[in-house]
């Protein structure tokens, strides 16, 4: 029996089920009112809403295990949820059932300064974790744009990245060990709290990025590194967006690895400045794109030398007058502009965000191809992203497009964008995951054999298909 067949066997929540869940977590932590169902029926993906039948808020691993075991035995779908800041529909309860909120798993259990590790629950906000370890002189680099609200659990589920990924890597590179609850209700650890581990299959890395479809994470042991003491930041304008993209690869070829290298085309920065009501950054008419470039370390002279090398490179690609952030307030202002781009775009119009990634030297070709596809289908796109690792976020704006075009023709345009991306040596998601909205495109980067292997893994971990059903695969 194929895994997709299980979807028709799901059972609706009964009063007896509610009684059981209440016995595990308490009456006040099982919600079924209209307001709660609406709240837990959406994340930040477009304007999609899929309401659960009930919301359950456990606090311990044993409570999660009891709930999951019961759901598995009674064929009740269960969708684990964090802060619901995702952009691929990964937290949407497509088949109703239980929305399992991890918001009460909000404790940093131990900061091990001797070994450079932290043990944390999945409901801890990413920025809260970063600030806590920074007080100990330690650094947890993954920093999604929503780091002030997103949960560590969601970062693990989606293998999140962020601006620092260009130098420090994405979430999976900092995960040593995970406590998880399997679909059977069994509890296990996936690895060991060590830096090297060649013992058996790497279950830890299998769980990271699996979007809650294989197991539910209840604890994580994360690697930490020493915190850099200095940063330098510059905003570099270009008269050509493609030239800005070309400069990215050239900087790395000079032997420089920035700690952040972000691309924003003109509309992204203009819309964001208007959205946050900050007009202090001048954006002349001849500027079509910006690179936000950061270097970090502990030696100011080395960082200054890197900045001088970067300046020499960007000048070759037509850079205009560069703005240096000469104090922390200016640095915070520039980073706030970058982190608010997604919200600014969303405030303008209904939109679809594609999370493409290519080898960074192919970034100019990707950008040019996206704009050509937009002209072909008649849509506007606003592009920005983590240029240093080739990750381009393509925001397709609905604007005045008809519902017919938006719903029926646009999927063909998105398929062309993804085919272009894969043809350039890339893939269709760099950090947002596949979730619900991208699953129909998985046959572009993967063959039937490869998809069959993945579905087989899902069926092995979750034979009744109860964990976050309807995600990743069609």
Buried (B, 14 or more C-beta within 10 A) or exposed (E): EEBEEBEEEBEEBEEEBBEBBBEBBEEEBBBEEEEBBEBBBBBBBBEBEBBBBBBBBBBBBBBBBBBBBBBBEBBBBBBBBBBBBBBBBBBBBBBBBBBBBBBBBBEBEEBBEEEBBBBBBBBBBBBBBBEBBEEBEBBBBBBBBBBBBBBBBBBBBBBBBBBBBBBBBBBBBBBBBBBBBBBBBEBEBBBEBEEEEEEEEEBBBBBBBBBBBBBBBBBBBBBBEEBBEEBBBBBBBBBBBBBBBBBBBBBBEEEBEBBBBBBBBBBBBBBBBEBBEEEEBEBEEEBBBBBBBBBBBEEEEEBEEBBEBBBEBBEEBBBBEBBEBEEEEBBEBBBEBBBBBBBBBBEBBEBBBBBBBBEBBBBBBBBBBBBEBBEEBBBBBBBBBBBBBBBBBBBBBBEEBEEEBBEEBBEEBBBBBBBBBBBBEBBBBBBBBBBBBBBBBBBBBBEEEEBEEBBEBBBEBBBBBBBBBBBBBE
